[in-house]
Each structure stands twice: as C-alpha cells, then as structure tokens.
Amino acid sequence: MQSVKFLLGDIPDNKGRYISDYHKLTFKQMEELHDYIQWMFPINEPSNFNLNAPILTKEETKSKEAAEVILKNFDRFLAFLNSNPSIFEREYDHNHLRISRVIKCLRLFGLKKKLLLFVKFLDSKTINKNLDTVTQHWIEAITKDLWNEN
C-alpha cells in the first residue's frame, strides 16, 4: 500500500518529500527532476529510471481517495505540458515517457473520462507533426493489457 499511503500524504518518498511537496514544484523543477513522476503517477511495473519508486497493486487502484489525488496530479501535469509546447516539437523528449506513465496510471485507476480528455489533448498537440514513434508508444499505453490477463 506504499503508493496509496504516499498519495494520501501519510508517508514520504525515499527522499523525504511528501505529495504536498510535489504539488509545489515549479514547472522548471518538474522539467529538471526525474524522480518524482513515478511517485505522482504510480503504475504496476517497476521504473527503469527510479528503482525506489513504488509499484502499484491492483488493490491500491480501488482507492477512491488515491484516485482523487491522481486527478489533482494530472491537472498539475497538464499545466506543465501546456507551459512547454516544445515537448511536442521533438521526435524524442523524456516527457514523452512521462506521458506514457500518466496514461497507464489513469487507466489503472479507471479514470476513463480524464484519459479520453488527455488523448484528445495529445492528439491536438501532435497532429500534423512527425511523431509517429511517440504516438505509437502512447497507443500501446492506451491499449495494452496492463495486468497481463489475456
């Protein structure tokens, strides 16, 4: 239950930061720090970039309180993306991986309406751009069986 406990502000991350500290990050800090996104948007697989990040369990995805925090985190992340349109101008940007994580997290928590809005947002940002590799990665994040239950 590490993911939910963190999201609800009951425990800090491995560096002593609480979710409330994450909500105070500036857009510059959000761009430069690489170990927060895995805590703000937990998923059910280990991170290749943050070995200390929690791994979300199926039981944790049932927490309505945690889902509310995910929605708050999502609004902050969307504002961050809107503040930096160059993210969608490059074939590769580390934020593309963050977007994939957010997509998976929204799906895992069953936040379908927010996911649909996010997909529409991404479509509006990438239309008529040569980002086929990136968008294919996002399509996989949207359609892949996340619990490997074929």
PyMOL commands that set and color helices and strands:
alter all, ss='L'
color gray80, all
select helices_A, chain A and resi 2-7+19-22+27-32+37-40+60-62+64-83+85-88+94-108+112-126+132-143
alter helices_A, ss='H'
color red, helices_A
deselect
rebuild
show_as cartoon
